[in-house]
Amino acid sequence: MAYIFVFVVAFATLCAVAWRKYSVHLITLNFLILLTGVWIWANLRPTDLQKDWGEDTPDGLDPITSAMFWHGWPLVPAMICQIRHMTFRPSGLEGLVLVFDWFLFWLALSLTRFVGERCLSLMSKSKRPNGNDLNSTPIQPDPARESS
């Protein structure tokens, strides 16, 4: 269930960033998809934290946080959970770690989109003769048509 949730959140965030106000160029979309795949891999890869601690997932967590307790990037909910007498005691902030991870993902996608589109627009302007956008050049009347 949690893995499906991670895929849905990643795809929804990708769609929200890629098609905000106007669509992006194909090369920028490819970078965004690549970054989404890396984020999914980083959040769902198996870690050795549970084996190192020798603990089970604590009770009292919501289903998503419970399933993702030992997974995540850059932070894992297990890092935030309080430890008393060598056992995990949930404080209620563990779910916010997943929100923070999502926010960093959204920020990385937005920054990638901004930089990619900015670089493409600068490259396309430098290749044009006047540096003007093709859509902004005024249409010159044809002198042969006006004389007849």
N, C-alpha and C positions, 0 to 999 in steps of 0.2 A: 504494500500500500504506500509506504513512504517513498519507494523508488519511483512509483508512478507519479506521486506528488512532486518529486524533484524534477522529473521530466516535464510535467505540465507547467510548473513554475518557470523553468528554463525556457520553454517554448513561448509561453505567454510574455515573458520579459523580452525575449528576442523580437517577437512581433511588435510589441509596444515601442521598442527603441527603433527598430528598422523602419517602421511606417509612421513615425510621428511627423505630422505636417506634410511631408512629401516622401516619396520612396527614395531609396538609396541606389547608388550605382552597384552593378553586379560584383565588382571586386571588393567593395566595402562590405556587401552582404556576405561574401565568402569569408572575410576576416571575422565578421560577427558570428557566423555559424561555427567557425573554427574555435573561437573563444568560448562559445556556448558549449561545445563538445568538451573542451578542456575543463570548464567549470563542472559539468556533469561528472566527468571522470574523477576530478579532485574531490567531489562531495560523496561519491558512491564507492570509492576504492576502499578495500578492506584495510584496516589498521590493526596494529598489534596492541593497542591501548588496553583492550579488555583482557587480553592474555597477560599483559604486563602487570595490571592491577589485580587480576584474579578475582574480579567482582562481576556480579550480574548488574543489569540495568536496574536502577532503583525504582521502587513503586511510587505512584503519585504523579507521574508525568503524563502529558497528553500523548495520544498514539503516535503522532509525527515525531515529537521530541524523543519519545521512548525508542522508536525505531532508528532515529538518527543520533542517538546518544553517543555512540562511539565513532560516528562518521562526521564529515564536514570539513570545509576549508574556507577561510584560514583558521577559524576557531572551531573547536569541537565542544558541544554542550558539556561534556565531561570535564573540561577545563574550568568551567564556571561553577559547577556543582560543589557545594560545601562538603568537606570531608570531616566527619567527627568519629573518633574511635575507629579509624581505618575503614569506615563505610561511607558511602555517598548518601547525603541528605539533601534532597531537592529544595531549592530556595524559591523557585518560581521564575528565576531569571534565565533558565536554560533555554526556553523557547525563543528568547530575544536574541540569542546567539545565532539562530537560524535566520532571523530577520536581518541581523547585521550582515551575515554572509550574503543574503539576497541583495541587500543594499549595495555592498561592494561589487557584486556582479552587475547590477544595473549601472553603477557608476563606471565600471570598466567598459561596458558595452556603449554607453553614451559617449565616453571619451574616445573610444575607437571610431565610432561613427563620425564624431566631430572632426577628428584629425584626418580620417580617410577622405571625407567629403571636402574638407578644406584643401588638402593636398591635390585632389583631383581637379578642383575648380582652379587652383593656381596653375596647375600644369596645362589645363585646357586654354586658359587665357594667354599663357606664354606662347602657345603654338599658333595663335591667330595673328594675322598681320598687324592689326592696330591694337590688339589687346582688348578689343571690344567684344562683347557677346554678340553672337550672330543674330539673336532676336532683337537686339537693341539698335541695330544699324538702320538708319532711315532708308526708305525705298526712294531711289532717284527716278524721276520721270524720264521716259524714253523720248529724246528730242525728235526722233523720226516720226513718232506717232503724233506728237503735238503739232507739227507743221502741216500735217494733212487734214 
